[in-house]
Amino acid sequence: MRLLIAEDELDLAEALTVFFERNQFTVDAVNDGLSAYEYAGADDYDAIILDVMMPKMDGIEVLRRLRADGNTTPIMMLTAKAQKDDRITGFDAGADDYLPKPFEPDELLSRVRAILRRKENYKPSVMTYGDITLSPVSDMLECKTGKSVRLSGREFQVMELFMHLPKTVLSADKIMERVWGWDSDAEINVVWVHISNLRKKLKSLGSTVTIHANRGLGYIMEAEND
C-alpha cells in the first residue's frame, strides 16, 4: 500500500515513515503543503496523511484543492488543532478522518486501515501460515479449528512479523527494532511479554503453530509437519 505523509515536524515525519514502513506500507514523506499537493496530484496513493499547520500551503487548503481536482484518495488530517470547529472545517473540506496530536501510532495505523477499507478496490493482504490466518481488516487471528481471537495492536505487529518470516529465528532485539522502533523507550521485556501472550492465544485456538525460544538466539515460529 502506498502512503503519502505531509508533516512539517521533521522528527515526527521520519518516525511515522519508519513506523508505516514496518507495517508493510511504501511511504513518501514531504514537509510542506505545496509539496504535498504536487505529490498527491502527480502519483497514485492509497491514502494521504495531512498535517494542518504546514508552510507554503496549509493542510486544509491542500485538501480543498485535491477534492476540487477530483482526487478521491482517502485523507487523514493529523493536527494539533483539536477544537470542534476545526474538525468540522476538515470534514467539510473532504477529510475522511481527523486525528488530533498527541496520538498513539497504533491508533493512527488503525484509523488509516479503516479509511482504506472504505475504498471499493481495497483488498487487504490476509496472511496464512500452517492452520492460522491473520487479517489486518479485523486484527483477528483465526484457526482452522473454527476459533478466533482478537490481537492488540502490538500483538498484531509481532505476529505479522513472524507470519512474514516463518521458520526464521528472530532475536528479541530484532523484534524490538521492527515493532517498537530502535529509538523506543520500552524495555526488552515487552517482547517477552507479547510473545508469551501470543503463545497462549495460539494454544487457546488449538493451533498446530507454535513460537519456540532458541536459547541465546531468539524466537522461531513453526507449524507441525512443516
N, C-alpha and C positions, 0 to 999 in steps of 0.2 A: 504494500500500500504506500502511495506517495503522499507526503505531507509537507505543506509549506508553513513555516513558523515565522511570524513577524513580531519581533520583540526587541526593543531598544536597549534593554539591560543586557549587556554582553554576556555576563556570567550566567544569567538565567537562560538566555538563548542557547548557550553552549550546553548547559545542564539538561535542558529539555531535548536538545538534539541527541545527546548521548542516551538519555532515557528512552526516547521513542525508537532509536535505532536498536537498542537492546530488546525492544518489543516488536521487532521484525518490520519496522517502517523504514522507508527510504525518505530522508529528510533534506530539504533545502531550508536554510535559515537566512533571514535578512534583518536589518536593524533600523529600517526607516519605512515610512508609509509609501513613498513613491516607488521604492524597490519592490515592496510587497505587491503593489498594483501592477507593475510591469511584469514581475514573475508570474503572478496569477493569470494575467492575460496572455502570456506567451507560452504557457505549458499547461498540461492537464494534471491536476492534483485530485486526489480522492477526498481531501479535507484541508482546510486552512485554519490556522490559529492566529488571530489578530489581536495585538495589544491595542488599546485605545489611544494612549498618550505616546505618540511617536513623532519624531522630527519629519519635516518636509510634507507630510500629509498624515492627519490622524486616522486612527483605525475606522472610525465611523464614516469618514469621507471615502476611504478605500472601499469599505463595504458598499456604500451607496453607488459608487461608480461601477463596481463589479456587477451589482444587480442590474443597474441601468444598461450595462453592456450585454445582459442576458446570461451572465455567468451564474450557474445554479449549484456550484460546488458547495457542500456543507461548510459553514463557517462558525467557528467558536470564538467568541470575544473573551479575551483574557485581560483583566484590568484591575487597577487599584480602586476604581470607582465602583462602589457597591450600593449607591443610593437607588431607590426605586425608580426615580425619573430617568437615571442613566441607563438602567436596564431596559426600560420601556423604549428609550431612544434607540438602543441597539436592536431590539426585536423589531421595531417599526422599520428600521433601515434594512432588515432582511437577515438578521443573525439567526442561526439555528439554536444556539445555546450561549450562555453567558456565565462565566465563572470568575468571581472576584478573587483578588490576591489578599492574603496568602492562601495557598491551596496545597493539598497533598497530591503528588504526582499520580498516585494510583487513581484518585478521583478524576483527574484530568484525562487519564487514559480511558477510564470507564465512560466518561462523557463523550470522548471522541469516537469510541466504538459505537456508542448509542446513536450519534448523528450519522455515522456511516451505515448503520443498519437501515436507516430510512431511505437510502438510495436504492432504486429499483435494481440496479445492476451490481449491487454489492454482494459478493459471495465470500463469506469468511472462511478462512482456512481451518478446517477441522482436522486435528492431528490424531492419528491412531497408532497404537503400538500394542502388540500382544492382544489381550482381550479388553483393553481400555481405550476410551475416546475422550479427548479434551476439546471442549468447544469454547472459543472466545466470545461467542454470542451470549451464552448464559453463564460462563465461568463454571460450568459443571464438568465433573469427572464422572464418566459413565462406564459401566462394565457390562459385558455380555450376560452376566448373571441377571440383568434387569435392574440392578441397583444403581443409584447415582448419588453424588454428594457435591455440594457447592464448595468451592475453594475461595479462600480470602485472596485479596489482590496479590500479596507476596507469595502465597502458596501456589497460585496460578503461574506466576512468573518462574518459580523454581521448577515446577512440573513441566512447564513449557520448555525450559532449557534441557531437562532430561529427555523429553519427547523428541527434541531436535537432535540429541546426541545419545541415543540408546547404546548400551554396551560399551560406553566410553567412560573411563574414570575421570571424574571431575573433582578437583581439590576444593576444600572449603573456601580457600582464598579466591579461586576462580569463580565459584558460585557467588561469593560475596561481591566480587567486582562486577559480574554481569547483571546481577539482580539489584543490589543496593547501590552500586557505584563505588569507584575507587576512593572518592572523597567523602564517603558516608561516615557519620559519627557512630553508627551502630557497631556493636561488638560482634566478634566472630561467632559467639554462641547463638546468635539469632539464626544462623544457618543450621546449626544442630537442632534447634527447636522446631524450625519449619520442616526439616526432613523427618524428624520424629512424628510430627503431625501428619505428614503425607503417608508415612508408613502405616500409621493407624487407620487412615482413611482407605488406603488400598486394601488393608486387611478386612475392614468393615464391608467393603464391596464384594469380598470373596474373590478378588482378582488373583491371577497367577503371576502378575507383575510385582516385582519386589525391588526395593532400593537397598543395596548391600553397602556396608562400610568396609573399605580396604584399609586396614590399619596403616597409618603413616602416609597413605596415598590420597584417599578421598572417598568418593561415593560412585557407585555404578548402578544403573537401572537395567534389569534384565527380566525377560519373560521365560516362564517354564517351557522347556522343549525348544527354545530359540537358539 
